[in-house]
């Protein structure tokens, strides 16, 4: 060992000597000659400027400094073993299961393409995807029921590490014969005189609209509540109500159902979707790889 330098072979030797109670026995465990092992231990003591072992004819015992050194050495060796295991995942193709929760906006607009690309590149990774409201998603990740969650900005998420996933735009969805159908752009306040079809109050979209109404001192004329984006579009066509949806989620329905999409002037109509994890660095190789893929996809299209 170079003077002043501490290497992994010496740390492994020191761990073996401490467990065996003998330099010769420790040397055999790590396949070193006794003389070479003795020199490495002596060099380690020189590098740390303190004795680590009490030596006697019957073997060795740790000094107080040796006890402290052993704890550090074992932590380093565990981390190196973890590093090697992670690299094996990459060498052999990442394997494992990632538990992913996402809200309707993320699934409808972005996740299908993003997950298709990831699964093609990592066929040995299984993704368990579940659709939930944003608040439920955050709780699931915090309670270790999910590894990653995708939810709307503004959702309370203290305790999570979060990253930007995508941005989307909310628009008014109106049937083609509606009085607003020919309006090029509109403020949310100017829609409140019309009947609405919307999502249940537990969703982040409904909560955003409720907050906007509270700020205006008005209520929405919410006539119908449904569970999905496609149901909002169908009900709008059938009943003459209007709704508010993410543009990319509404566009396919607009083309097939003769719906008109009207941009909102309000700043809050531009939303951000976020990815959350308890600790990104603590995810396994499959989870880290999926998180990296989703963030890269966001950056590429941002």
SVG drawing of the C-alpha trace seen along z (x, -y; Angstrom):
<svg xmlns="http://www.w3.org/2000/svg" viewBox="-78 -38 85 57">
<polyline fill="none" stroke="black" stroke-width="0.4" points="0.0,0.0 1.3,-3.5 2.1,-5.5 -0.9,-7.6 -3.2,-5.8 -6.0,-3.5 -7.1,-0.9 -10.0,1.6 -7.7,4.7 -6.3,3.4 -9.8,2.5 -11.0,6.0 -7.9,7.5 -8.4,5.4 -12.0,6.6 -10.9,10.2 -8.2,9.8 -10.6,8.2 -13.2,11.0 -10.6,13.8 -8.6,12.3 -5.3,13.1 -3.3,11.5 -2.4,14.9 -6.0,16.2 -7.2,12.9 -4.5,13.1 -5.6,16.6 -9.2,15.4 -8.2,12.7 -5.5,14.8 -2.4,12.8 0.9,13.9 1.3,13.3 4.3,11.0 2.4,8.9 -0.7,8.8 1.4,7.6 2.9,4.8 -0.5,3.7 -1.8,3.5 1.3,1.5 0.9,-0.8 -2.7,-1.4 -1.8,-2.3 0.9,-4.7 -1.6,-6.3 -4.1,-6.9 -1.3,-7.8 -2.7,-5.6 -2.4,-1.9 -5.4,0.2 -4.4,3.5 -3.1,4.9 -0.7,7.6 0.1,10.7 1.4,14.2 -2.2,15.5 -3.5,13.1 -4.7,9.5 -7.5,7.4 -8.8,4.0 -7.9,0.8 -10.6,-1.9 -9.3,-3.5 -9.4,0.0 -13.1,0.4 -13.9,-2.9 -11.8,-2.1 -13.6,1.3 -17.0,-0.4 -15.9,-2.7 -14.2,0.0 -17.3,2.3 -19.5,-0.6 -17.1,-1.3 -17.0,2.4 -20.8,2.7 -21.1,-0.3 -18.6,1.2 -20.5,4.4 -23.7,2.5 -21.9,0.6 -20.8,3.9 -24.3,5.3 -25.8,2.3 -23.3,2.5 -24.2,6.2 -27.8,5.0 -26.6,2.8 -24.2,5.4 -26.9,8.1 -29.8,5.8 -31.7,4.1 -34.3,6.3 -37.0,5.7 -40.4,4.1 -41.2,0.4 -44.4,-0.6 -45.6,-3.7 -48.7,-5.8 -49.9,-8.6 -52.8,-10.9 -55.2,-10.8 -53.5,-13.8 -50.1,-12.1 -51.4,-8.8 -53.7,-10.2 -51.2,-12.7 -47.7,-11.4 -47.0,-8.1 -48.1,-5.7 -45.3,-6.8 -42.8,-7.3 -43.4,-3.8 -43.4,-2.2 -39.9,-3.6 -38.6,-2.5 -40.1,1.0 -38.6,1.5 -35.1,0.6 -35.6,2.6 -37.7,5.7 -36.7,7.3 -38.3,4.5 -41.9,4.8 -43.9,1.7 -46.9,1.8 -48.9,-1.3 -51.9,-2.5 -54.1,-5.5 -55.0,-7.7 -55.8,-11.2 -52.7,-13.4 -53.3,-13.4 -53.6,-9.7 -50.4,-9.3 -48.3,-11.4 -49.6,-9.4 -48.8,-6.1 -45.2,-7.2 -44.7,-8.5 -46.1,-5.3 -43.9,-3.1 -46.8,-1.7 -45.3,-3.1 -41.7,-3.8 -42.5,-6.8 -45.5,-9.0 -46.6,-11.6 -49.0,-14.2 -50.1,-17.8 -48.1,-20.8 -49.6,-22.3 -50.4,-19.0 -48.9,-19.0 -45.9,-16.7 -43.7,-17.5 -41.3,-14.6 -40.8,-13.8 -38.0,-14.6 -39.7,-16.0 -38.7,-16.7 -40.5,-18.4 -42.1,-15.8 -44.2,-17.7 -46.2,-20.9 -49.8,-20.9 -52.4,-23.4 -56.0,-23.5 -58.7,-24.5 -62.4,-24.8 -64.2,-21.9 -67.5,-23.0 -69.8,-21.2 -69.8,-22.7 -73.2,-24.4 -72.4,-26.0 -72.5,-29.9 -68.8,-29.8 -67.8,-27.6 -66.7,-30.6 -64.7,-32.3 -61.0,-32.3 -59.9,-32.7 -61.7,-33.2 -61.1,-34.1 -62.4,-31.5 -64.6,-34.2 -66.5,-34.5 -67.4,-30.8 -69.1,-30.8 -72.5,-31.7 -72.7,-28.3 -73.4,-24.7 -70.3,-22.5 -69.5,-18.9 -66.5,-18.1 -64.5,-15.6 -65.1,-14.6 -63.9,-17.1 -61.0,-14.9 -59.0,-15.4 -56.3,-18.0 -58.1,-19.5 -61.4,-19.9 -59.5,-21.5 -57.7,-23.9 -61.1,-25.0 -62.6,-25.3 -59.6,-27.6 -60.1,-29.7 -63.8,-30.1 -63.0,-31.1 -60.6,-33.7 -63.3,-35.2 -66.0,-34.9 -68.2,-32.8 -69.3,-29.2 -69.3,-26.9 -72.7,-25.7 -71.5,-22.1 -74.4,-20.0 -72.7,-16.7 -69.7,-15.0 -68.0,-12.0 -64.8,-10.0 -62.8,-10.4 -61.8,-12.8 -63.6,-10.8 -66.8,-11.0 -66.5,-14.8 -66.3,-15.0 -69.2,-12.6 -71.4,-14.4 -70.5,-17.8 -71.7,-16.6 -74.9,-15.0 -76.0,-17.7 -74.6,-20.9 -72.4,-21.5 -68.9,-22.7 -65.8,-21.2 -62.2,-22.0 -59.5,-19.5 -55.8,-19.3 -55.4,-20.1 -53.6,-16.9 -56.1,-14.7 -59.0,-16.5 -57.7,-16.8 -58.4,-13.1 -62.0,-13.5 -62.4,-16.9 -61.7,-15.4 -64.1,-12.5 -67.0,-14.2 -67.1,-17.7 -65.9,-19.5 -64.3,-22.9 -61.2,-23.6 -61.0,-27.1 -57.7,-28.4 -58.0,-30.0 -56.3,-33.4 -55.8,-32.6 -52.2,-32.0 -53.2,-29.0 -54.3,-27.1 -50.6,-26.4 -49.9,-23.4 -46.9,-21.4 -46.8,-17.7 -44.1,-16.5 -42.4,-13.2 -42.0,-12.4 -39.9,-9.8 -39.0,-9.4 -35.3,-9.4 -34.2,-9.1 -30.7,-7.9 -32.2,-5.0 -34.2,-3.6 -33.0,-0.3 -31.5,-0.1 -34.9,0.3 -36.5,-2.6 -33.5,-4.9 -33.5,-3.9 -37.2,-4.7 -36.9,-8.0 -34.0,-9.0 -35.9,-7.9 -39.0,-10.0 -36.9,-13.1 -34.9,-12.7 -38.1,-12.4 -39.4,-15.6 -36.2,-17.5 -36.2,-16.3 -39.8,-17.5 -39.6,-20.6"/>
</svg>
